[in-house]
Amino acid sequence: MRHRVSIQDLGVIAAVLLVLGYVALEVDIFANESGVSPQEATIDLNEMLLLGTVLAVGLLIFAIRRYYDQKREIGRRIAAERQARELAYQDPLTGLANRRQFDEALKMAAASPPAAGSSHAVLLLDLNGFKKINDNYGHNIGDEVLTIVAHRLLRAVRDGDLVARLGGDEFVVLAQHLIGPEAAANIAIRAIQSFDETIMTGGVLHQVGTAIGIALLPADGHTGDEALRKADLALYRAKAERRSSFRFFEEEMDRYVRERDRMERDLRVAVEKDLIRPRFRPSVDLISGRVLGFEAVPSWRAADGTEIPPERFVPIAEETGLIHTVARRMLELSCAAARQWPKDITLSIDLLSSQLRDRELAAGILQVLDASGFAPSRLEMDVAESLIVQDFDAAKTVLGPLRAAGVRIALDNFGTGYSNLYHIQEFGFDKVKIDRRFVEKMEEEDAAKVVRALAGLGHGLGLAVNADGIPQSTGNSMLLASGIREGQMSSGLASAEEAARCFDPSSAKGDMRSFTG
């Protein structure tokens, strides 16, 4: 557009000159001196001066306009370049440095080691309670909270420290040339204290905290990426406390994370190759020792022959989503094994929190039962009391169809979750299993009192009571005195074949004395 305007300006000047030239040639504008012939008087010096003056003025106006256009263009380019730099190095919401600027500053800090006895510190921050604000009040309110948080962090750090927003509710501070870890701890403490005051926005007070992970250069890493990774590991440990806190990186944590990563990869291979198999822990009659049922426990033997306990790999399966595949396969194999048992022997399987979030769980379980031909009345699903406390409605929604189909539901870890008695009665559990931590300490008077109280409560609600973790297979006078007739053994895991042999006619017909697990 600017080029077209310039061309138009030159065109106007040319048109004016042509008109004036024509007039000068055809009309004698100025009086000619005497003695000049008509041919000589066609255009004289006066007309030439007029044309030259018009041309000069036109060109001067054109030049002035072009000068101001060029000046405005340069100003716009400078502003655009400044804005581009800001977008490239600045977080548009909070005005803090963004990840790109932080990464460059961290690389420069790593390449410039501090003096002896000093350190550079990377403090990685993650807000506690921010997701709830976004979910309840919307992202506009959440953005206002982030802006206020940014201002508070700037006030908490030293002059010259770089505060950046990496994204979402994650912030980072690069503090250089600190005298010892105590100086880094002081910055973290001031940052935590800056959140003590509630944040007012949207007419509502919001309580926000922060977890902080700290890594030091060069003690914890010689490169920026390594320091940031280790600060993230320290942050993971700080977040586990579920309150505002800070933690420094520790080598033990790094080894744990690497081991967990290796186990996750191995677990995926094990699931793919169907290496996780059920083993069975017996539940017995405490008077006769007769087997009443088995609890299926996932078992994984690594490639080197090492038995990996469920406590190690099941949480990883939950975090990665593999638990749904593992649980379904466990149920299929367990039902196939349980079909070889007598009709009055039950099979129990634990349900985990991630499974209860699956709305298709009941349909999947019933599908497996139907395909295997295993009677729903012989299956018992154990739900930890803590899960019922966390989300009773979800548990009832998911497990309701199972109860309607005849599957028995047991409340596991009874005595540890402080569940509402009204909810227990409303759910309609068939059994409660007293937590093994109480049962294993029955010789202590306090634990014995708890067991007796829980057994009385279960019987009062009309439920069967099972003691989890009994130390021997038969005869426990303290449990019997508490009115408990059934117990889950603390040891004695058996393979499917060993569990089936327990009911071989040539054996003691289900007496645990014939159990070889």
Residue pairs with C-beta under 8 A, 6 or more apart in sequence:
2 69
2 73
5 69
6 62
6 66
6 69
9 61
9 62
9 65
10 62
12 58
13 55
13 58
13 59
13 62
16 54
16 58
17 51
17 54
17 55
17 58
20 50
20 51
20 54
21 51
23 29
24 43
24 47
24 48
24 50
24 51
25 42
25 43
28 41
29 46
29 47
29 50
30 44
30 46
30 47
32 41
32 44
36 44
88 98
88 100
88 101
89 97
89 98
89 100
89 101
90 96
90 97
90 98
90 101
91 97
91 98
91 150
91 164
91 165
93 143
93 146
93 147
93 165
94 146
94 147
94 149
94 150
94 165
95 150
96 150
96 153
96 154
96 163
96 164
96 165
96 171
97 105
97 162
97 163
97 164
97 165
98 164
98 165
98 166
99 164
99 166
99 167
101 162
101 164
102 162
102 164
102 166
102 172
102 174
103 224
105 162
105 174
106 122
106 174
106 224
106 227
106 228
107 224
109 120
109 174
109 176
109 217
109 224
110 120
110 217
110 218
110 221
110 222
110 223
110 224
110 227
113 217
113 218
114 120
114 176
114 177
114 178
114 217
114 218
115 177
117 179
117 180
118 177
118 178
118 179
118 180
119 178
119 180
119 181
119 184
119 216
119 217
119 218
119 219
120 174
120 175
120 176
120 177
120 178
120 216
120 217
120 218
120 227
121 173
121 174
121 175
121 176
121 178
121 183
121 184
121 187
121 214
121 215
121 216
121 217
122 172
122 173
122 174
122 214
122 215
122 216
122 217
122 227
122 228
122 231
123 172
123 173
123 175
123 184
123 187
123 188
123 191
123 212
123 213
123 214
123 231
123 246
124 170
124 171
124 172
124 212
124 213
124 214
124 215
124 228
124 231
124 232
124 234
124 235
125 153
125 170
125 171
125 172
125 173
125 191
125 210
125 211
125 212
125 235
126 169
126 170
126 210
126 211
126 235
126 239
127 149
127 169
127 170
127 171
127 208
127 209
127 210
128 208
128 209
128 210
128 211
128 239
128 242
128 243
128 244
129 206
129 207
129 208
129 209
130 142
130 145
130 146
130 169
130 208
131 169
133 141
133 142
133 145
133 206
133 208
134 141
134 142
137 202
137 204
140 202
141 201
141 202
141 204
144 201
144 202
145 199
145 201
145 206
145 208
146 165
146 169
148 199
148 201
149 169
149 171
149 195
149 199
149 208
150 163
150 165
150 171
152 194
152 195
153 163
153 171
153 173
153 191
153 194
154 163
155 194
156 187
156 190
156 191
156 193
156 194
157 163
157 173
157 175
157 187
157 190
157 191
158 175
158 187
160 176
161 173
161 174
161 175
161 176
161 187
162 173
162 174
163 171
163 172
163 173
164 171
164 172
164 173
164 174
165 171
165 172
166 172
172 228
172 231
173 187
173 191
175 183
175 184
175 187
178 184
178 187
181 214
181 216
181 248
184 214
184 216
184 248
185 214
185 246
188 212
188 214
188 246
189 246
191 210
191 212
192 209
192 210
192 212
192 244
192 245
192 246
195 208
195 209
195 210
195 244
198 205
198 206
198 207
198 208
199 205
199 206
199 207
199 208
200 206
209 243
209 244
210 244
211 235
211 238
211 239
211 241
211 244
211 245
211 246
212 235
212 238
212 245
212 246
212 247
213 231
213 232
213 233
213 234
213 235
213 236
213 237
213 238
213 246
213 247
213 249
214 231
214 234
214 246
214 247
214 248
214 249
215 221
215 227
215 228
215 230
215 231
215 234
215 248
215 249
216 227
216 248
216 249
217 224
217 227
220 226
220 227
220 230
220 249
221 227
221 229
221 230
230 249
230 254
231 249
233 249
233 253
233 254
233 257
234 247
234 248
234 249
234 250
234 253
235 247
236 253
236 257
237 247
237 250
237 253
238 245
238 246
238 247
260 316
263 308
263 312
263 313
263 316
264 316
264 320
266 302
266 303
267 300
267 313
267 316
267 317
267 320
267 322
268 320
268 322
269 275
270 276
270 300
270 302
271 317
271 322
271 325
271 326
271 329
274 329
275 300
275 301
276 298
276 299
276 300
276 326
276 329
276 330
277 298
277 299
277 300
277 333
277 495
277 496
278 296
278 297
278 298
278 299
278 330
278 333
278 334
278 337
278 496
279 296
279 297
279 298
279 299
279 493
279 494
279 495
279 517
280 294
280 295
280 296
280 297
280 334
280 337
280 493
280 494
280 495
280 496
280 498
280 499
280 517
281 294
281 295
281 297
281 488
281 489
281 491
281 492
281 493
281 494
282 291
282 293
282 294
282 295
282 473
282 488
282 489
282 492
282 494
282 499
282 502
282 512
282 515
282 517
283 291
283 292
283 293
283 294
283 295
283 346
283 348
283 466
283 486
283 487
283 488
283 489
284 290
284 291
284 292
284 470
284 473
284 474
284 486
284 487
284 489
284 512
285 291
285 292
285 485
285 486
286 467
286 470
286 474
286 475
286 476
286 479
286 480
286 484
286 485
286 486
286 487
287 474
287 475
287 480
287 485
288 474
288 511
289 473
289 474
289 475
289 511
289 512
289 513
290 510
290 511
290 512
291 345
291 502
291 503
291 510
291 511
291 512
291 515
292 345
292 346
292 486
293 345
293 346
293 347
293 348
293 380
294 338
294 341
294 345
294 346
294 347
294 348
294 494
294 499
295 347
295 348
295 349
295 350
295 382
295 488
296 330
296 331
296 334
296 347
296 348
296 349
297 310
297 493
298 310
298 313
298 314
298 326
298 330
299 307
299 310
299 493
300 307
300 308
300 310
300 313
301 307
301 308
302 308
314 323
314 326
314 352
316 322
317 323
317 326
318 352
318 353
318 354
321 354
323 352
323 354
323 355
324 354
324 355
324 358
327 349
327 352
327 355
328 364
328 368
330 349
331 349
331 365
331 368
332 368
332 371
332 372
333 496
334 347
334 349
335 347
335 368
335 369
335 372
335 374
335 379
336 372
336 496
337 496
337 499
337 500
338 345
338 347
338 374
338 378
339 372
339 373
339 374
340 496
340 500
340 503
341 347
341 499
341 500
341 503
342 503
342 510
343 375
343 378
345 378
345 503
345 510
346 378
346 379
346 380
346 408
347 374
347 378
347 379
347 380
348 379
348 380
348 381
348 382
348 410
349 379
349 380
349 381
349 382
350 382
350 384
350 412
351 361
351 381
351 382
351 383
351 384
351 387
351 399
353 384
353 387
353 390
355 361
356 383
356 387
356 391
356 394
356 395
356 398
356 399
357 394
358 364
358 398
359 397
359 398
361 398
362 398
362 399
362 400
362 401
362 402
362 405
363 401
365 379
365 381
365 402
365 407
366 376
366 401
366 402
366 405
369 375
369 376
369 379
369 405
369 407
375 406
376 402
376 405
376 406
376 407
377 406
377 407
377 408
379 407
379 408
380 407
380 408
380 409
380 410
380 430
380 431
381 399
381 402
381 407
381 408
381 409
381 410
382 410
382 411
382 412
382 433
383 395
383 399
383 409
383 410
383 411
383 412
384 412
384 413
384 417
385 411
385 412
385 413
385 414
385 415
385 416
385 417
385 418
385 419
386 413
386 416
386 417
387 395
387 417
388 395
388 411
388 417
388 419
388 423
388 424
388 427
389 417
389 418
389 419
389 420
392 419
392 420
392 423
392 427
395 427
396 426
396 427
399 409
402 409
403 409
403 428
408 430
408 431
409 427
409 428
409 429
409 430
409 431
410 429
410 430
410 431
410 432
410 433
410 466
411 419
411 424
411 429
411 431
411 432
411 433
411 463
412 433
412 468
413 433
413 435
413 468
414 432
414 433
414 434
414 435
414 454
414 458
415 434
415 435
415 438
415 450
415 454
416 435
416 437
421 457
421 461
424 432
424 461
425 461
429 463
430 463
430 464
431 463
431 464
431 465
431 466
432 454
432 458
432 461
432 463
432 464
432 465
432 466
433 466
433 467
433 468
433 488
434 451
434 454
434 455
434 458
434 465
434 466
434 467
434 468
434 484
435 468
435 469
436 468
436 469
436 488
436 490
437 469
438 447
438 450
438 451
438 454
439 447
439 451
439 467
439 468
439 469
439 470
439 479
439 487
440 469
440 471
440 490
441 447
442 448
442 451
442 476
442 478
442 479
448 478
448 482
451 467
451 478
451 479
451 482
451 484
452 482
454 465
455 465
455 467
455 482
455 483
455 484
456 482
456 483
458 464
458 465
459 465
459 483
464 486
465 483
465 484
465 485
465 486
466 484
466 486
466 487
466 488
467 476
467 479
467 484
467 486
467 487
467 488
468 487
468 488
468 490
469 488
469 489
469 490
470 476
470 479
470 487
470 488
470 489
470 490
471 490
473 489
473 492
473 512
473 513
473 515
474 512
474 513
476 487
479 487
492 515
492 517
493 517
494 502
494 515
494 516
494 517
495 517
498 515
498 516
498 517
499 517
501 507
501 514
501 516
502 510
502 512
502 514
502 515
502 516
503 509
503 510
504 514
507 514
508 514
